[in-house]
Amino acid sequence: MDRFIIRKILDSPIVGSFLSLMGFKRLWAEYRIYSAKKRFLAEAKKEYEKGSTLGSFEDYKQAVEKHLVSYNEYAHQYEFYKLSEDERGEFVSRRMMDYFYRRYIPFEVNSIFRVKPKFLTIFNKFIHRQWLFVPDTSFEKFKQLVVNYDCIVKPCDESLGKGIFKVYKGKTDCKELYDYCVKNRLLVEECVDSCEELKALHPESLNTIRVVTVSNKDKAVVFGSILRMGVGNSIVDNAHFGGVFAQINIKEGIIESDGVDVDGHTYTHHPDSGIKLKGLRIPHWDSIVATCCEAAKMTLNTVSGWDVAINSNGGIEFIEGNASPDFDLMQSPLKVGVKKRLFSLIKEYSGVCIK
């Protein structure tokens, strides 16, 4: 059966509620943990066989069992091999949070963030660019967009920057591109013209701000934030696709760390533009916070990640949303764990107690 049809069935509130009552979500979450451990151990074994001196395989096996960290988290992002057991307990791994999302977030809520056309429709108040889901669009309307604007083409339900490419206005075979987009169920969006402060860091990519909120229908708070930047010839800023990111002080809207990547390299200055990162002020920070908190209360998702751009007019523009924001990005710039604070807020806002 086509994976889009399967996902559509699972995204149904009725089907999702039935599967939850039958215990499917819990079993699926536990299976994900089981399979992740096996994969992580196999990946780590290869690294130590290649001569890694960062900790040991025996220590890593204990870390996986207790904290569900990938080798990259253990060796590079959190440097677990340097930490005591109490210090390790301060960190929440990506896989640990994946269990929470799989176990407690309804299927239909996840689809709001995963399926990009659905996200853009529901949160259209925060979207100021033109966009088209090509399979539902006539060729003439599609041609009008790509002839007149630089555009980003992306899969409608992928993540981590996969499958994204850029087309320049008037410089493509419109019919060939249209047929390709229809066949592969692609989304086409008008490129956002970024504010000068963020564009200067890396003009080839749209450098966005990831804002993580904790919320319910009545209240919302910003938990953490990072600035994501592309490097080299990349048109995307995704941290798991080669980008650099730095932590933002959420009270002041100022970058408070050096830049880092997921392989543990640090950058006092952007590797291409040479702009110093620590101390850089994010424009319109108060508006970003207010906008993300407003959006967070529109969904039943307790912990959400919002990818925000600031356009050339100073407007706050949502690029994407994430039902499961990556907490490795919240912890690796300063090597400070957030587990206790995060779990406390999740309990306060949703009633779910994570152990």
ABEGO torsion letter per residue (X at the ends): XBAAAAAAAAABAAAAAAAAAAGAAAAAAAAAAAAAAAAAAAAAAAAAAAGBABEBAAAAAAAAAAAGBBAAAAAAAAGAAABBAAAAAABBBAAAAAAAAAAABBAAAAAAAABAAAAAAAAAAABABBBBBAAABBAAAAAAAAAABBBBBBBAABBGGBGBBBBBBGABBAAAAAAAAAAAGBBBBBBBBBBAAAAAABAABBBBBBBBBBBBAABBBBABBBBBBBBEABABABAAAGBBBBBBBAAAGBBABBBBBAAGBBBABBAAAGBBABGBBBBGAAAAAAAAAAAAAABABABBBBBBBBBAAGBBBBABBBABBBAAAAAAAAGBBAAAAAAAAAAAAAGBBBX
